[in-house]
Amino acid sequence: MTKARILSGMRPTGRLHIGHYFGALQNWVALQEQYESFFMVADWHAVFSEYKDTSKLVENSYDNVADWLACGIDPNQSTIFIQSKVPQHAELHLILSAYTPLAWLERVPTYKEAVTQLKDKEIENYAFLGYPVLQAADILLYKAKIVPVGEDQLPHLELTREIVRRFNFLAGKEILVEPSAKLTPEARLLGVDRRKMSKSYNNSINLSDDAETVRKKAQSMITDESRIKRSDPGHPDICNVFSYHRLFNKARVEEIRGLCSSAKIGCVECKQENAKKLAEFLKPIQDKRAEILKNPKNLRDIVEAGNERARKVAQATLDEVRAAVFKS
């Protein structure tokens, strides 16, 4: 029985952090067992916002793939590739841009939000407005029937479906495949400053951080701001550190809840234990990552094999699309 195909990706704009692990990577590892999986380093998407300084994109691309492998992505099961190494992405993006009304892009709810959040990136440009069309091309090239997404990405996927319907209608036949969303369970971890964990906010705990760096970051975490003195009872359910205990210290989480609520443990002690558990969680990932990085040629070979596989699949779709566009 042929497995259904999925596609997902990440932008290589910096080191990956624990939010990436719980938000995507652990789901990817599970999904690769069930689906024919294509996992993409979305470097063209990174260029759209990082165009002023692209000096780290190549380094970040391979560094991110090392993290993927260390977290359990298996190149024997999944196709791992770099978007810009598959030129069919850019060509299908160009073709689909002709079929996408401007009003469809202007109504994407995340566009204005991104413009506001990334003011320092100066992303009010043609490419960034059209990035959902490139996202559509990414998915449609592989005829992915399933796309793992969080709820915030549903409008992008619906736009992809609208583009498919419009293209197929004008082509007069079913060429592109409408993808369906697979909502992925997501444990939302905030950064050490209680904002969304983000590379751009410099508030993340990275998968590659050593134990001392983790300790320093964990010690800087904002806790329950209503707890002024050590003798004040804490409120675990509104404390960022406690949310980490829920994920990394499950065996003690209820005990810690009680100790905090009764002021039998202070925030400093709580953060120290959190740092220890974080370091323990990251160690096997980091050990595997270190082994992978000892052989950079093997890492590049894995990516190039994925690039070649992706190009082959993408070209088959593009041939169909070009035949529909340039009718003879």
C-alpha positions as CSV (number, residue, x, y, z in Angstrom):
1,M,0.0,0.0,0.0
2,T,1.4,3.4,-1.0
3,K,1.8,5.8,1.8
4,A,0.3,9.3,1.6
5,R,2.8,12.0,1.1
6,I,3.5,14.9,3.5
7,L,5.7,18.0,3.3
8,S,6.9,20.3,6.0
9,G,9.8,22.7,6.4
10,M,11.7,25.2,8.5
11,R,13.4,28.5,7.7
12,P,17.2,28.4,8.5
13,T,17.4,31.7,10.2
14,G,19.4,30.5,13.2
15,R,20.0,27.7,15.7
16,L,17.0,25.5,16.5
17,H,15.5,25.7,20.0
18,I,13.4,23.5,22.2
19,G,10.3,25.2,20.8
20,H,11.1,23.8,17.4
21,Y,11.4,20.3,19.0
22,F,8.0,20.4,20.7
23,G,6.3,22.4,18.0
24,A,7.5,20.4,15.0
25,L,10.4,17.9,15.3
26,Q,8.8,15.4,17.6
27,N,5.8,15.3,15.3
28,W,8.0,14.9,12.2
29,V,9.6,11.9,13.8
30,A,6.3,10.3,14.5
31,L,4.8,11.2,11.0
32,Q,7.7,9.7,9.1
33,E,6.6,6.3,10.3
34,Q,3.1,6.8,8.7
35,Y,3.8,8.9,5.6
36,E,6.1,9.3,2.7
37,S,7.8,12.4,4.2
38,F,9.5,15.3,2.6
39,F,11.3,17.7,5.0
40,M,12.6,20.9,3.5
41,V,15.1,23.5,4.6
42,A,13.1,26.6,3.5
43,D,16.0,28.8,2.6
44,W,14.1,30.8,-0.1
45,H,11.6,31.7,2.6
46,A,14.5,32.8,4.8
47,V,15.8,35.1,2.1
48,F,12.5,36.9,1.9
49,S,13.1,38.3,5.4
50,E,16.9,38.0,5.8
51,Y,17.9,39.4,2.4
52,K,20.1,42.1,3.9
53,D,22.4,39.6,5.4
54,T,22.3,36.0,4.0
55,S,25.9,35.2,5.2
56,K,24.7,32.5,7.7
57,L,22.0,30.8,5.6
58,V,24.2,28.0,4.2
59,E,25.8,27.3,7.6
60,N,22.4,27.4,9.4
61,S,20.9,25.0,6.8
62,Y,23.3,22.2,7.5
63,D,23.3,23.0,11.2
64,N,19.5,22.7,11.3
65,V,19.6,19.4,9.4
66,A,22.1,18.0,11.9
67,D,19.6,18.9,14.6
68,W,16.8,17.1,12.6
69,L,18.9,14.0,12.4
70,A,19.9,14.2,16.1
71,C,16.2,14.4,17.0
72,G,15.3,11.3,15.1
73,I,14.6,12.2,11.4
74,D,15.8,9.2,9.4
75,P,17.1,9.9,5.9
76,N,16.3,6.3,5.0
77,Q,12.6,7.0,5.7
78,S,12.4,10.7,4.8
79,T,13.6,12.9,2.0
80,I,15.6,15.8,3.5
81,F,16.4,18.6,1.0
82,I,17.2,22.3,0.6
83,Q,14.5,24.3,-1.2
84,S,16.9,26.5,-3.3
85,K,18.6,23.4,-4.6
86,V,15.3,22.3,-6.2
87,P,14.8,25.0,-8.9
88,Q,11.3,23.7,-9.6
89,H,10.1,25.6,-6.5
90,A,11.0,28.9,-7.9
91,E,9.5,28.1,-11.3
92,L,6.1,26.8,-9.9
93,H,6.0,29.9,-7.7
94,L,6.3,32.1,-10.7
95,I,3.6,30.2,-12.6
96,L,1.2,30.2,-9.6
97,S,1.7,33.9,-9.0
98,A,-0.1,34.6,-12.2
99,Y,-3.1,32.6,-11.0
100,T,-3.3,34.2,-7.5
101,P,-5.4,37.4,-7.2
102,L,-3.6,40.1,-5.2
103,A,-6.6,40.4,-2.8
104,W,-6.1,36.8,-1.7
105,L,-2.6,37.6,-0.4
106,E,-3.6,40.9,1.2
107,R,-6.2,39.1,3.3
108,V,-3.8,36.5,4.8
109,P,-4.1,37.3,8.5
110,T,-0.4,36.5,9.3
111,Y,1.0,39.0,6.8
112,K,0.2,42.2,8.7
113,E,1.2,40.5,12.0
114,A,4.6,39.6,10.5
115,V,5.1,43.1,9.1
116,T,4.5,44.5,12.6
117,Q,6.6,41.9,14.5
118,L,9.6,42.1,12.0
119,K,9.8,45.8,11.5
120,D,13.6,45.7,11.7
121,K,13.7,43.3,8.8
122,E,12.0,45.7,6.4
123,I,9.8,43.0,4.9
124,E,7.2,45.2,3.2
125,N,8.4,43.9,-0.2
126,Y,7.0,42.0,-3.2
127,A,8.5,38.7,-2.2
128,F,7.2,38.7,1.4
129,L,3.7,39.5,0.3
130,G,3.8,36.6,-2.1
131,Y,5.5,34.1,0.2
132,P,2.2,32.1,0.7
133,V,2.3,31.4,-3.1
134,L,5.8,29.9,-2.7
135,Q,4.4,27.9,0.3
136,A,1.7,26.6,-2.1
137,A,4.3,25.7,-4.7
138,D,6.4,23.9,-2.0
139,I,3.4,21.7,-1.2
140,L,2.0,21.2,-4.7
141,L,5.2,20.2,-6.3
142,Y,5.1,17.0,-4.3
143,K,1.4,16.4,-4.5
144,A,1.4,16.2,-0.8
145,K,-2.1,15.2,0.4
146,I,-1.3,15.9,4.0
147,V,0.4,19.0,5.5
148,P,1.2,19.0,9.2
149,V,0.3,22.5,10.5
150,G,-0.5,24.4,13.6
151,E,-3.8,26.3,13.8
152,D,-2.1,29.6,12.8
153,Q,-1.1,28.1,9.5
154,L,-4.6,27.0,8.4
155,P,-5.3,30.2,6.4
156,H,-2.1,29.6,4.4
157,L,-3.2,26.0,3.6
158,E,-6.7,27.2,2.6
159,L,-5.1,29.7,0.2
160,T,-3.2,26.8,-1.3
161,R,-6.4,24.9,-1.8
162,E,-8.0,28.0,-3.5
163,I,-5.0,28.3,-5.8
164,V,-5.4,24.6,-6.7
165,R,-9.0,25.0,-7.5
166,R,-8.4,28.1,-9.7
167,F,-5.5,26.5,-11.6
168,N,-7.3,23.2,-12.2
169,F,-10.4,25.0,-13.4
170,L,-8.5,27.2,-15.8
171,A,-6.4,24.2,-17.0
172,G,-9.6,22.2,-17.6
173,K,-8.3,19.2,-15.7
174,E,-7.2,18.0,-12.3
175,I,-3.4,18.5,-12.2
176,L,-2.6,19.9,-8.8
177,V,-3.8,18.1,-5.6
178,E,-5.7,19.9,-2.9
179,P,-3.9,19.2,0.4
180,S,-5.6,18.5,3.7
181,A,-4.4,19.8,7.0
182,K,-3.2,17.6,9.8
183,L,-3.3,19.6,12.9
184,T,-0.3,18.7,15.0
185,P,-0.3,18.6,18.8
186,E,1.8,21.4,20.0
187,A,3.3,22.1,23.4
188,R,3.7,25.9,23.5
189,L,6.8,26.9,25.3
190,L,7.5,30.5,26.0
191,G,10.9,32.0,25.9
192,V,12.9,32.9,29.1
193,D,11.3,36.3,29.0
194,R,7.7,34.9,28.7
195,R,7.3,36.1,25.2
196,K,7.0,33.7,22.3
197,M,10.2,31.7,21.9
198,S,11.9,33.2,18.9
199,K,15.4,33.4,17.5
200,S,14.8,37.1,16.8
201,Y,13.9,37.8,20.4
202,N,17.1,36.1,21.7
203,N,15.0,34.4,24.4
204,S,15.3,30.8,23.4
205,I,17.0,27.7,24.8
206,N,18.7,26.1,21.8
207,L,19.0,22.4,21.2
208,S,22.7,22.9,20.9
209,D,23.2,24.9,24.1
210,D,25.7,23.3,26.5
211,A,24.7,22.6,30.2
212,E,26.3,25.8,31.5
213,T,24.5,27.9,28.9
214,V,21.2,26.2,29.7
215,R,21.8,26.8,33.4
216,K,22.4,30.6,32.8
217,K,19.3,30.9,30.6
218,A,17.1,28.9,33.0
219,Q,18.3,31.0,35.9
220,S,17.2,34.2,34.0
221,M,13.7,32.9,33.4
222,I,10.8,35.1,34.6
223,T,8.7,33.3,37.2
224,D,5.5,34.2,39.1
225,E,5.7,38.0,39.3
226,S,3.2,38.1,42.1
227,R,5.5,36.1,44.4
228,I,7.6,38.8,46.0
229,K,9.2,37.0,49.0
230,R,10.4,33.4,49.5
231,S,7.6,32.9,52.0
232,D,4.9,34.0,49.6
233,P,2.8,31.1,48.2
234,G,3.4,30.6,44.5
235,H,0.9,30.2,41.6
236,P,2.4,27.4,39.5
237,D,-0.2,27.5,36.7
238,I,0.8,31.0,35.7
239,C,4.6,30.4,36.1
240,N,6.7,29.9,33.0
241,V,9.2,27.7,34.9
242,F,6.4,25.4,36.0
243,S,5.3,25.0,32.4
244,Y,8.8,23.6,31.7
245,H,8.6,21.2,34.6
246,R,5.4,19.8,33.0
247,L,7.5,18.8,30.0
248,F,10.9,18.0,31.4
249,N,10.2,16.9,34.9
250,K,7.0,14.9,34.7
251,A,7.8,12.6,37.6
252,R,8.0,15.5,40.0
253,V,5.5,18.0,38.5
254,E,2.7,17.5,41.0
255,E,5.1,17.5,43.9
256,I,6.6,20.7,42.7
257,R,3.1,22.2,42.3
258,G,2.4,21.5,46.0
259,L,5.8,22.7,47.2
260,C,5.5,26.0,45.2
261,S,1.9,26.6,46.3
262,S,2.8,26.2,49.9
263,A,6.0,28.2,49.7
264,K,8.2,25.2,50.6
265,I,10.4,25.7,47.5
266,G,11.7,29.0,46.3
267,C,12.0,30.2,42.7
268,V,15.7,29.9,42.7
269,E,15.6,26.3,43.7
270,C,12.8,25.6,41.2
271,K,14.8,27.2,38.4
272,Q,17.9,25.2,39.4
273,E,16.0,21.9,39.1
274,N,14.5,23.0,35.8
275,A,18.0,23.7,34.4
276,K,19.2,20.3,35.5
277,K,16.2,18.5,33.8
278,L,16.6,20.6,30.7
279,A,20.3,19.6,30.4
280,E,19.4,15.9,30.9
281,F,16.8,16.1,28.2
282,L,19.2,17.8,25.7
283,K,22.2,15.6,26.3
284,P,21.3,12.6,24.1
285,I,20.3,14.9,21.3
286,Q,23.6,16.8,21.7
287,D,25.7,13.6,21.8
288,K,24.1,12.4,18.6
289,R,24.5,15.9,17.0
290,A,28.2,15.8,17.9
291,E,28.7,12.5,16.2
292,I,26.9,13.8,13.0
293,L,29.0,16.9,12.9
294,K,32.2,14.8,13.0
295,N,31.5,13.7,9.4
296,P,30.3,16.8,7.5
297,K,30.7,15.0,4.2
298,N,28.2,12.4,5.2
299,L,25.8,15.2,6.3
300,R,26.2,16.9,2.9
301,D,25.7,13.5,1.1
302,I,22.4,13.0,3.0
303,V,21.2,16.4,1.9
304,E,22.4,16.0,-1.7
305,A,20.6,12.6,-2.0
306,G,17.5,14.3,-0.7
307,N,17.9,17.2,-3.2
308,E,18.1,14.7,-6.1
309,R,15.1,12.8,-4.9
310,A,13.1,16.0,-4.5
311,R,14.1,17.3,-7.9
312,K,12.9,14.1,-9.6
313,V,9.5,14.2,-7.9
314,A,9.1,18.0,-8.4
315,Q,10.0,17.9,-12.1
316,A,7.3,15.3,-12.8
317,T,4.7,17.7,-11.4
318,L,6.2,20.7,-13.2
319,D,6.1,18.9,-16.5
320,E,2.3,18.5,-16.1
321,V,1.9,22.1,-15.1
322,R,3.9,23.5,-18.0
323,A,2.0,21.3,-20.4
324,A,-1.3,22.8,-19.1
325,V,0.1,26.4,-19.2
326,F,1.8,26.2,-22.6
327,K,-0.8,24.3,-24.6
328,S,0.3,23.1,-28.0
